[in-house]
Amino acid sequence: MSLLKEPDYGTPAKAGDATVTVEIDGVPVTVPEGTSVMRAAAESGTDIPKLCATDSLEAFGSCRLCLVEIDGRKGTPASCTTPVAEGMAVSTQTPRLEKLRQGVMELYISDHPLDCLTCAANGDCELQDMSGVVGLRQVRYGYEGANHLDAPTDSSNPYFDFDASKCIVCSRCVRACDEVQGTFALTIEGRGFDSKVAAGAGDPFLESDCVSCGACVQACPTATLQEKSVVDLGMPTRSVLTTCAYCGVGCSFKAELRGDELVRMVPYKDGGANEGHSCVKGRFAFGYATHPDRQLNPMIRERTTDEWRETDWETAISYVAEKFRAIQARHGSNAIGGITSSRCTNEEVYVVQKMVRAAFGNNNVDTCARVCHSPTGYGLKQTFGTSAGTQDFRSVAESDVIVVIGANPTDGHPVFASRMKRRLREGAKLIVIDPRRIDLVRSPHVEASHHLQLAPGTNVALVNALSHVVVTEGLADESFVASRCEGFDEWAEFIARPENSPEAVESITGVPAEQVREAARLYATGGNGAIYYGLGVTEHSQGSTMVMGMANLAMVTGNIGREGVGVNPLRGQNNVQGSCDMGSFPHELSGYRHVADDAVREVFEELWERPILPEPGLRIPNMFDAAVDGSFRGLFVQGEDIAQSDPNTQHVAAALSALELVVVQDLFLNETSKFAHVFLPGTSFLEKDGTFTNAERRINRVRPVMVPKSGKDEWQVACEIAQAMGYDMHYDHPREIMDEIASVTPTFAGVSFGKLDELGSVQWPCNEQAPEGTPIMHAEQFVRGKGKFVLTPFVATRERSTRRFPLVLTTGRILSQYNVGAQTRRTANVAWHPEDVLEIHPHDAEDRGISSGDVVNLSSRVGTTSLRAKISDRMPVGVVYTTFHHPVTGANVVTTENSDWATNCPEYKVTAVQVARGTSAEEADAEQREAVLSES
C-alpha cells in the first residue's frame, strides 16, 4: 500500500451542515461554510500555488503566492485566508496573477542556495515545485547585496538538521510546533529582512524545549529542516502504510523506502489515532530494527552457564517440543506455560495462547498486561461490562473538563497529549491528580485548574472523596443514574458516610479538603467531563478498586456514552489492549469470556478439536511461586523481558533459575535470556504482518516493510512448536488467523484484513450491529445492561514508610524512552536520557547530604540499587521518583511483591525506601572516565 505523496488541500477542512456553492475557474464546487477559497479550489481539482499554507495548519497568508482574483472584489486576495461566499466566482490563473506570482517567487529564489541538484530535498521541495508551477525562468537579482546564504546549519539534533540558509521564513515549522504539537519551542526572531526561525532563545535544537516530534520537519516546504537519514540515503521512492510499535496511541505511519532500505517514518494524515502527528519515538527511533545487537538465529544451551550455540529452526523447535513434553511426562500437564507479548500482533498473541491451551493442554497463559492494566480489565468489566476504554481519541475535542489521574501523557502518550493540549488551549479545564507535578500542571498556554498532589497509595480515598462531594452536594445526574444504572442507593449510602468526606481523608491523601471539593464541583458541573488515567491508577494494591471508583464517579455525574466524556485508560505498550482481547489471561478466552462458561468453551473446542480446561490457569506471579516450589518447570516467554520489567527482581530470578526450560522469543538478548535455555529470534514491527489494537480499541493494520530477518514470522514459530508437540496448527497467512479470531470473538466478528484495508481502521465492537466499528461505547446502554455502582472502601497499602525506609518510591516513564528500553536504548534517543536518575526533593536531599549528580544507593526491604540523584521539587517531601528504562539501574530490584487484590498487578507505585549518598558527582564522573579508559 504505497502513499508516498499525500494530497495537501492547503487549509484544514471545515465541519458543518451548511454549504456554499462557488465557481472556481468556471467549475462549480459546493463546500462547507467557512472553507477557504484555496481548499475549495483543491477539492474541485485545481491546485493554487502555495508555500506557507498546508492543510494541517490554520491559514497564515504570508507567502503571497496563492493570490486569486474574485469577480466584484478589488485586488488579489490570498486564497488561503479568504473564505468562500455563496455565488463567488474565482479565477486562479490570469496574466496578472502569473506576473505577481513570478515576482514573489523571484524574490524567494534570489536569497536561496541554487544547489537543487545536490540538495537532499531534490524532488521533494515545495520551493522547487512552485518555481516550476509559476513558470519562473529567470532571477534578475544577483547575490551581491545582503543575503542569508552563509547562515549556519544546526546539526545538534541527532535526527534532523536545521539549515538556516535555506529557510524562507514561512513560519510553517513554528506554527506546527504551536498548533499541532503544542510545545511552543520555536519562534520567529527579528523583523523584516532579519527575521529567522529560532529554537527558544536561540538555543541549538538539542538544548531547546524542542521534543523532536518531527512536526516542524514534516511542515517545512524546503530542505531547511531535513532528516539526516534522507541526507545519508537519498529521497525515498516508495512507502508502506503501517502502525507504530511503541505506546498505546497506535499512530499510523508511512514507512518510506529507497529500494529495500527504510529511509524515514512519516506520520499518515488519515491515521485514525494520530491524524498526521507523531512523537520522537515513532517518527525517528526505528533504527533498533536493524541494530547489530539483534539475534537472527535460534540458539540453544543445556545449562545457563554454557555458551550459546547457534542452530537451525528445525532443530530449535524440535528441542523445545521434546523438552516441554518431557517436563509434562515427569511433572504433569500443568507444569509448563507461556507469557504473551503486548509488543506482538493480535495474530501472534492469539496463536501463542492457542498453543498453550491446545498443545500444552492447560490454561497457564498470561500477558504483560498483568503488570500494568489488568485492573482496568477487571474494574471496567465489573462496572460497565467490558474491559476497555469508552471513547476514541478524537472525543477529547468535545471535553469541557479533563481529569488526568496517574498518567503523564506528554511523556507516555505524547501524540494524544497534543490533542488534549489543543483542547485545553481552546478553554477546557484540567484537573491533574498525581503525586508528581507533571508537565501538564503548567506548560506553555496550559495550566491545570487543580493539581491534587496526593500521597502515593491513596487514590481510592481521593476518588471516594470526589464522589462524596457529588452525592452530598446534590450534584448527581439523577436522570442518568435512574435510567442507566443499578446499585446506586447502596453505593450512595456508603459514599456519603463521613469517613469518605474530603475533610476526613485529608490526613490520608495530603490534599486540602477545599481543593478536593472545588475539583469535584468542576467535574460534576463543568460540562462534558472526561477521565484519562494510566499506571498511576492501576499499579497499586487497590488498582481494581480505583478503576471501579472512577467508573462510579463517571456514572454518578452522567459522564458516559457520548463524545467528550468517559473513562479512558492510556495503555502503555502498543498492543496491551489487543493482547488482552486475544485471550491471554489464564481465566479468559478471546473477547473476555471466562473459561468456566461451557458454551464459550464449546465454541473453541469444536474449532480447535481439543478440550479446554474449565479452571483458570496460573497467573505470572503464580508461575513464579510454583517454579520456586518445584511444581512449575517450563516457560515460553514471547517478547517480554520479565526479569527487568516484573517486580522483586530477586524473586523473579529465583523462579527463572528453578525452571528446567526457559524459552525466550525476542529481538535482543535481554535480562530474561540470561536464564534461558533456548533463544528464538523474533521480528520487529517492520517485519510483521497483522494488526495492533490501541488504547481506544482501534484495530490497525501492521504491514511488513521488509521480510523477517530471522527467516520466520513469529506466528509460524508458535504453530510449528504446537505441531512438534502433536497438535496440528497451521495457517498460510496471518489473515487466516484474523478470520479465525473473528469467527470465535463476538467483538471482532466483522473484522478482516479486507475491511481494514478498505476503512483504514475500526474500533471494536465491530459486528453486524456496528459494521464499521464503535467509536463511543455505552451510548444507549452499558454492555452489561445497566452500569453497576460498586462499593470501593479505601484499604491502605501494607507498604508503609518506616524509620528504616522513611521515603516512598514511585515510578514512571520519560518521553524519549520506551518500557524497559530494549528498543529506544539502541537508537539516538539516548541523547536525551542516557541513564535513569532518582528525583529527590531538595529537603530530603539536604537531610542526606546529596547533591544533583551524586550516585546514591536506593534501598528497600527486598533489594538495593544505585543511580544518580537529581534534585527536583516535582515530588513532594518524602517521595522519590525514577524511571525503569535502563537494566543497569534495575529499578525493580527494590520493588516488592505487593499487588492488586483482584488481579495481582504489582504495586510499582508505592515502595518504602531509603536513599543514601554513595559517590559524589565528581567522583562518579572520574570513575566513569576511568572505566571507559580501561575498556579501551
N, C-alpha and C positions, 0 to 999 in steps of 0.2 A: 504494500500500500504506500505509494510514493506521493508526497505532497511537498516537494522542495520549495515551491513558491506558493504562498497562500495569497488570496486576493486581499487588497487593502482598500477599503471604501473611503478612507480619508478622515472621517469623523465617526464617532460611535453611533450606533442605531438608537432611534428614539422609540419608546414604547407608547402605547395608547391606541384607542379605537378610532379616534378622529383622524381623517386622512385629508390630504391636499393633492390636487392634480395640477401638475405643471408641465410645460413643454421645454425639453432640452434639445436644442438644435432641431426643432421641429418634431421631436418624438415625445408623445405624451407619456408621463410616468406618474403613478399615484403612490404616495409615500405617507407615513405617519406625520402628523402635525409636529413642527419643530425640527424636522430633518433639515440638514444643511443642503444647500444647492450642490455642493461637491458630492455628497453621498447620493443624492437623487440622481445626479448625472452618472455616477458609477453604477447604480442599480439599473439604469437604462442602457448601460453598455458603453458609456463614454467616460474615459478617464481624463480628468483635468490635471495638468502638470502641478506638482506639489513637492515641497521639501520639508516644511515644518509640520505638516499635517500627517496623521496616521490614525487609524480607527481605534486604537487602544487608548488614545488620549483626547481630552477635550480640545476643541479648536483653539488656535492661538493667533493665527493671522499675521505672522511676522515675515514670512519669506517673500511675499508679494508675487509669487509665481502663479497662483491659482486664480488670477483675475478673470472675471467674466463680464459680459455686457448683458444688461437686463432691459427689455423694452420698457420705455417710460421712466427709467431712472437715469440720473446723471452719473458720470464717472464709470469706474471699473471696480466694483466691489470684490473683495476676496470671497471666493465661493465657500471656503471652509467656515467662515463666521457669519455668512448670510443665510438665514432660514428661508425655506420655501414659503410662498404665499399662493393662494388659490388663483389660477389663471396666469401665473407668472410665465413669461417667455424668456428663455435664457439662451444666449449664444456663447459657445465655448471656444470657437475658432473664427477669428476675424483678422484682417490685416493689422488693425490697431492692436489687438491682443498679442499677435505674433511679434510685433515690434517691441512692445513693452516687455514681454517675457524674455526675448533675446537680450534686451538691455539689462534686465535683472540678472540673468544667468551670466552675462559677460562680466558683470561686477564680481560675482562669486568666483568665477574661474580666474580672474586677474589676481586673486590673493589665495591661490590654491596650488599646491605642487602638481606639476604636469607629468606625473610618473605612473600614469594609468596602467601601462603595460607591465610594470614591475610591482604595482601595488597589490597587496594581499586581497583587497576587495574587488579587484578587476572582475567584472561580470556580475558583481553583487553590490554595486554602488549606485545609490539613487541620484547622486550628483552627476555621475557619468550618464545614467539613463536619461535624466531630464535635459542634459545638454543636447542629446540626440533628439529628444521629443520636441524641443522648441526650435530645432533647426539651427543651433549655434554653429557657425562656420569660421568665425574669426574672433580674436580678442584684441581690441585696439589698444589696450592699456599695457604698458610694459611693467617690468619688475623694479624699475629704478627707484620709485618712491617707497614710502613706508609700507611694510607688509608684515605678515606673520610667518613667513616661510622658514625662519630659523627658530621658531618656537620649540621648546623641548618635548621629548617623549617621556612620559612617566610609565616605567615598567615595573613599579613596585608590587603591583598585584600579581600573584602567581598565575592567574588565568587570562588576564587581558592587558593590553597596552592602551595608553591614552596618548595619542599623537596630536598635540595641540596645533601643529602646523596645518593639519587637515580639517580643523574644526571650522564650521560655518556659522556657529553660534545660533543654531536653530532652536535651541532650548529643549529639544525632544528628550535628551538624557535627563535634564533637570526635572522636567515635567513627569517623566516616567518614575523617577525616584520619589517625587511628591505624590502623584496621583495613584500610581499602581502599587509601588512598594510601601510608601508611607514612612520612609526613613528621613527624608529631607536632608540627605547628606551632601547634595550638590547644589551649587548656586551659580548665578552669573555675576562675575566680579567686574567692576569697572563700568564705564559708559561709552557709548559710541564706538569709535574705532578701537578703543582699549578694552572692549567687552571680551570676556573669556570665561570659559567654564572652570570652576574650581571645586575641589573636594573639601568641603568645610572651610576652614580659614586658610586655604592654600596648602593644606597638608598633602603629602603623597596619598594616593588612593589607599594603600595598605594601612596607613596610620590614621585615616579619617574614620568617620562614622559609617562609611560605605559597608554594606553587609554582603556585597558580591552576589546579589541575587541575579544579576545579568540583565535586569530590565533596561538599564542605560545602554548596554551593548546592543541589545535587540532593537532599541529605538533609534540608534544612531544611523543616519542615512549615508554616511561616508565611512572611511576607514579610520576615523578618529578613535573610536573605541572598537577594538578588534580582538577576537580571541587569539591567543598565542598559538593554539592548535591550528588555526586557519593559516597563520603566517608560516608555520612549520610545514604543514601538509598540503596546503592549497585549498581552493574552494571545493566544497562537496558537490557531487554530481547527481546524487540520488538520496532518497530518505525512506525510512521505515517508521511507521507510527507505532509507538509502544507506550508502556506505563512505567513510571519511576518506581524503583525498588527501595526507596528509603522510608519515609514516615507514612502514617495512615491517611494523608491527604490524597494520595493516589493521582499525582499530576500526569497528564498526557504529554508526551514529548515526541518530536520528530528526531529520530537518530539519523543524522546526516552523514553520509559516507562519500568517500572518494575511492571508487573501486570497492574493495572489501575492508578498507580501513576507516574506522569511525573517526570523524573529524570533530564533530560537536553535537551536543544535545540542545535542541531548540524547543521551548515550550509551545504546545499546539494551541492555536487560538480558539478552536472549537472543543478543547478539553472540558468535559463537564465539571471537573473538580477545580481546575486552575484557570481556565479561560485565558491562556496565553501568558501566565505568570509562572515564576519558578523561584527556587532558592539556591544558595551556593552549592548544596549537595547534589540536587537533581540536575542542575544546569552544568556543573563543572566537574564534580567528583566521581567520574565514571572510570578513571584510569585503573582502579583496582582490578577491573575485569581482565586486564591484560598484564597485570603485575607479575614480575618474575617469581614472586613467592607462591604463586598458585601451584597446587599439586594437580597434575594432569593424568597421573596413572594410579591405578589401585596399588595399595601397599598392605603387606601382611607382616606380623611378627607373633611368635608364640607367647612371649612374655614382654611386658612393657619395658623391661631392662634391655631387651635385644634391640639391635638396629633394625630400622625398617628395610624391607626388601620389596622392590617393585615387582609387580606381576601383571598378568593379563586379566581382562574382565572375567573370562570364563572360570579361571582358577579362583579368583577372589570370591565370586558369587557362590561357587560350589563349596568353598571353605566356610563361608558364612552359614550356608544352609546346613552343612554337616554339623557344625559346632552347635547351632541352635537346636537341631534335632537331638543331638547327643545330650545337651543340657536337659531338654524336656524328658528324655528317656530316664535320666537319673533323678531329676528333681520334680517332675510333673509338668503338665502343660502350662501352668500359670507362672513358671519360673523365668519366663522371658517377656519382653515387651518393647514398646517403641515410643519415641517422642517425635512429634511432627514439628515442622518449622513454619513460623509466620513470615519468613522471607521467601518461601516457595509458593508456587502457583496453587490455586484451588485443586487443579487436576493432580498435581504431585502429592499434595497433602491427602487427597481422597484415596489414592492408591496405597499410601503408607498405612492409613487407618484400616483400609480393607485388608492389606497384607496381615496386619496384626490380628484382626478378627477372624478372617477366613483361613489364613495359612498358619498363623501361630495358634489359633483356636482359643483366644481369650479376649478380654476387653482391656488389657493392660496398655492402653494408649492414652497419651496426654500431650499437651502442647505448651509452648512457652507462654500462652495467654494465662496459664495457671499462675504465673508470677507477675502478671500485670493487670489484666482486665477480667479475670474470672468473676470477681464480684459484680462487674457490670452485667454479665450474663445472668447471674443468679438474681440480683436485685431488680433488674428491669423485667425479668420474666415473672417474678412474683407479683409485681405491681401492675405492669402493662400487658404482660402476656407474651412478650418476645424479647430476645436477648440482643437488642441493638438500639442504636440511637434513633431519634424520631424525625430528624429533619434532613434536608440536603443543605450543602454549604451556602447556596445562594440565599437561603432563608434568612440569614443574618442581616441582609439588606433591609428587612422589614422589622427588625427588632428595635424596640424603644429603650429597653433596659437589658443589659447584658451582664450576666453573673459568671465570672470565671473563678472556678474553685479548684485548687490543687493542680493547676495547669500553668504552663508558661508558653503560650502559643508562639510568641515571637522567636523563641529558640527551638521548641519542639515541633511546631506545625506552622512554619513561617508564611506559607502561601495563604493558608486560611487566616492567619493573623492579619495579613494585609487587607483581606476583605473586611475583617472585623474593624480594623483601624479606620478604614474608609467610612464605615457606618458611624463610628464614634466621632469622626470629624464632621459628619453631617448633623450631629446633635444627639445621638443616642447616649444614654447614661451608662456608666460602667461601675460595677461592684466587683472588687477583687478580694477573694478570701484565700489567704496564703500566709504562711509564717515568714516568707521571704518577700522583700519588695522587688517584685519582678518589673521588667521594663514597662509593662502596660500601666503600672501605677502612675507613672509620669514619664512621658516621652514627647517628642515634637508634635504639637497640636492634639495631644491626647492626655487626659488626666482623669483618673478614677474619681467618681463622686465619693466613694468609700473604699478604704483598704482596711479590711478586718484582719488584722495581723494576729491570728490565733496561735496558741501554743500547739506544737505538733501532737497529734493524737487526740485532739478534742473536736474534730469535725462534727461528730454526731451531736454533741452538746450544743454546738453553734447552730446547726440546721434545725434542731428542735426549738431553739430559742426564736429563730426566724418564724417558724410555723406558729409558735406560741403567740407572737405578736399578731399575726394574720387572724388567728381564731379569736383571740380575746379582744381585739380592737374592731371586730366586725368587718374585716377586710376580705373575707372569703367570698368566692364566686358561688353563691348558693345555688343558682340555677344549674350551673355546670355540674356541681357536686351531686345535686339531686337526680339529674338525668343521666349522668355518665359514670357514676362511681358507686362503690359499696364499702361498708365498713367504716363510714365516716363518724357515726355517733360515738362508737367506742374509741376511735382514734382521737376525736376532738376532746373527749373527756380526759384522755391521757395527756395530750399535748397542752391542755390548758392548766395542768397542775402547776402549782407554784414552783416546783423544782425545775421546771423547764423554762422559766422566765429568764429574760436577759440578765436581770439583776442576780438571780440565783446562780447562773452559770458563769458570771463574770470572773469569779475566783478560779474557775476551771479553765476557761478559754483565754483569759487575759485581755479580752476585748471589752471596752467600756459598754455598759448596757445601753446607753443612749445611742451610740453608733449602731448597735445591732437593731434597735427599734427604727432608726431612720432608714437603714438599708432595707429592712423588711417592708416598711411602708412604700419605699420607692419601687421595689419589685412588685408589690401587690397592686399598686395604683398607677404605675407609670406607663401603662400601655402594654404592648407585647413584651413579655419577659422571657428571655432565653437563658438556659443554664448550659455552660460548657465546662467540662471537667476532665481531669487527667489522673495520672498515677498518684497524685497527692490526695486523691479520694480513695482509690481502691487498695493501695498498698499499705493497709492498716489492719489491725486486729478486728476493727469494725468496718471494714471496707464494704461488705454487702449491706450492712445496716445503713451506712451513709448513702449508698445508692438508693435504697428504699426511702430514706429521709428526703432526698432531693425529689424523688418522684412524688412523695406526699406533698411537698411544698408546691410543685408544679400543678398538681391536681387541685389543691385547695384554692389556688388562685386562677384556675381555668386556663393555664398556660400550656395547653397541649392540643394538638390536632389542627393547627393552621400555620401559615407562614409566620416567621418571626418569633416563635416560641420554642418550647420543647426541652428535653433533657438529652444532652448530646455528649457522648464520650469521645474524647480525642484520642484515638488509638495510636499506639506508639510505633509499631512496625507496619510495613506496607500491606501485609495480609493477615494481621491479627484477626480482623473480622472474618475473613474467609476461612482461616484455619479452624476457627470455632464453628462456622457454618457447616464445614465439611464433616463434622462428627469426630473431632479429635479428642473430645473429653471421654473419660472411661465410662461415664454413665449415659452418654447420649450418642445416637446415630445422627446422620446429617439432618439439618433442619431443627436441631434441638429437641429431638424426640427420644424419650427415655427407653433404655434397653429393656426395662421391665414391661413395656407395653407389648402385649402379644401380637396385636395387629401390625404394629410397626416392624417388629422382628420378622413377622411372616413375609412382609414385602421384600426384605433383604435376603432372607433365607431362600425364598423362591428364586430370586435372581442370581444369588451367589452360589446356590446349591451347597450350602454349608450351614450347620446350626450355629446360632449366636446365643451366647450365654445371657440369661436374663439378669444376672447380677453384675453391678458395675465392677470394673477392674481397678487397678492401682493408680492413684494419682502420683505425680512426680515425687512429692515428699514421702509417700508410702513406699515407692520403689526404692528410695534411698534407705529408708529404715529397714525394709525387707532384705536389701542387699547386705546391710551390716549384720543382720541376724541370720543370714545364710539361706533364706527361702527364695530369694530372687537372684538369678545368676547370669542373665544375659540381657543386653540392651542395645537397641538400634536407635541412634541419635541422628535425626535429619536436620542439618543446618542450624543447630543451636549450640552455643558454647556454654553449656550448663555449669562447667567448672569455674567460669568467670562471672556468669550472669545470675546464678542462683545464690541464695543467702547461706551464711555459715559455711564458708569455703572448706573448712577443716572437715565438717561432716560430709559434704559432697565428695571430697577427696577420699575419705574413708570408704564411702559407699562404692565409688567407682573402682577403687583398688581391690575391693572384695569381689568384684564380678569376674566370672570366668571368661566372658566375651563382651567387649565393648566395640561396637561398630559405629564409626563416625563418618557421615557423609557431609562434606563441606568443601569450600573453595581453598581454604588455607589450613595448615596445621595450627591448631589453637590450643588453648589450655585443656580442653576436654580430650584432645587427641593424645595428650601425654599419658592418658590412662587407657588408650585404645589398643586393640589387637588387630583391627582392620580399619584401614582408611580408604573410603571410596570417594573419588573426586566428584564434586557437584558442578552445577552450571550457574553462571552469573545470569542476571535478568536479561542481558543482551543475547543470551543463547536460548532463552526459554520461549516456549510456545504454549499459551494457555490464558489464564485470567487471574487477576487480583481483585479482591473486594475491599474497598476503602472504608473509612470510618463512617461514611454516610450511606453505607450499603450499596455503593456504586460498583457494579461489576465492569471492569475494564479489560480489554484485550491486551495481552502481552505478546508481542510478535518478535520472532527471532531476527536479530540483526546480523548474527554470524552463526556458523554451525558450532555445536558443542565442542569445546576444545578437548574434552576428555574422551570424545568418541561416542558417548551415550547421553540420552536425556535422563533426568532423574526418575521420571515415572517409569521408564523402561527398566531401570535398576531394581526398583521395588517389585515390578512384575516378575522379573527373572529370579529374584530371591524366592518369591512365592512359588514359582514353578519348580524351582530346585528343591523346595520343601514339600512338593507333592500336590500343590494346588494350582490348577490351570488358570492363570490370569494373564490375559493378552489383549492389547489394543494396537491398532495400526497407526493411530494418530490421536493427539490429545482431544480433538473434537469429539471422538467417540467416548472419552471419559466424561466430558461435559454432558453429552447426551445421556449417559447413564446417571449422572448426578441429577439431571432434570427429571428423569423417569422415577426417581425414588424420593425426591425432595420437593414437597409442595411449593415452597417459596421460590424455587428455581425452575418450576415446571415449564415456563415459557422461554427459558434462556437457551441460546445456542450460539455457536460461533457465527452462524449466518446472521442472526438477529443483531449481535453486537457489531458485526461489520456494517450492517445497514444503519443502525441507530447511533453508533458510536459507543454507547454505554447504556446500561439500565440499572435501576435500583430495585433490589428485591423488597417485597414480593413481586415477582413477575410471573403471571399465570393468566388463566382465562379471564379472571376478573380485572386484572391490570396488565394487559398485554405489552404495554410499553414501560412497565415498572411503576414504582410508588415513591415519589419524592418525599411526601409527607405522610408519616404513619399516624394511625389512630384518629383519622379525620372525622368519621361518623361515629365510630365506636372503637373501643380498645380491642386489640387482638384477642384478649381473654374474655371479651364481652363488656364487662364493666371494670373500670380501673379500681384497684383494691388498695385501700389505705392499710398500712401495716404499722404496728406499734414498733417504735425504734428507741428503746431505752438506752441511755448512754452508759456504757461499761468501760471504765478506764482501762487502758492497756496495762498489762503487768510489767511492761518495760518502763521502769521509773529511774530517774536520776537519783544517785546515791552520793554519799560522801566520797566514795572511791571513784565513781563515774558521774560527776556532777553536771555534765553537759549533755545535750541531746543532739544527735546527728540526724540530719535528713539529707536526701539525695535528689539529684535531678540531672537534666541534660543541658547541653550547650549547642548553640546554633551550628557550629562547623562540624560537630562530631555526631556519630550515629551509634546508639546502643553500645555494644562492647568495643566499638572502634575497629573491628576487623577490616572493614571496607575503607572508612574515611582515614584511618591512620596510614593507609597505603596510597594516599593522594596528597596533593599540596595543601589540603585543608589543615595539616598540622602546623602551618604557618600561623594560624590563629589560636591553636590550642595544643601546644607540644606536650603538655602533661596535665594531669588532674591536680587541682590545688584545693586547699581547705579554706573556705571563707570563715573567718572568725571575727567577732565583734571587737572593736578597739578595747572595750573594758575587759573582756575575757583575755585578750592578748596581753594587755598590760599586766594583769594579775599573774601571768605566767612568763613574763619577760620575753614575749615573742614579737618579732618584727616581720614585716612583709618580706617574703623571700626565704625566711628561715625554713629549714627542714624540721618538721615536727613529727612526733610519734602520736598516732591516733590509736587508742586502745579501748576495747570493750571487754565484757566478761568472756567473750569467745575468741578474741584474737587481737593482733596489733599489726598496723602497717605504718608506713612513713610517706609523707608527701610535703610539698611546700605550703606554707601559710600565705594567705592573702588577707590583709586587714580590710574589713568591709562592714559597713553599718546596714547592709541589706538585711542581715539577720538580726533578730533581737538578742539582747544579752542572754546568755545561757544556751544558745542554739548555734550549731556549726553546720556547714553545708559543703558537700563535694559532689563531683560527677564520677562516673564509673566507666570512662571510655578507654582507659589505659590499663592493661593487665599488670603492668609493673607496679601500679599502685594497689590494685586488688582491694577495692573498697569493700567487697563482700567478705573479706577476711574478718571484718568486725561486725557485720550484720548478723542477727540472731535467728533462731528457729521460730520465733513468734510469727503467727499467721492469722489470717481472717478466719473467724469461727465457722463460716459456711463453706468456704472454698479452698482453704489453705494457701491463699495468696499471701506471700511473705510481707511482713511489716517492715519494709525497707525504710519507711519514712520516720521511724522512731527507734533509735538505738542509743542507749545510755553510754556515754564515752567520757574519756579524759584525754586531754591534749597536753603534751609536754614538749618543751623545746628540745630538739635534738642537735641540730647543727645550724650555725648562723648562715645567712645568705652568702657572705664572703667565703666562709669555709666550704659551703656546699658547692659554690662555683669553682673553687680551687680543686675540690675532689673530682668534680665532673671533668675539668680540663685534664687532670692527671689520668683519669680513666680513659679519656679519648686518646691521649698520647701513648698510653701503654698498649691500647688496641692497635694503634698504627705502627 
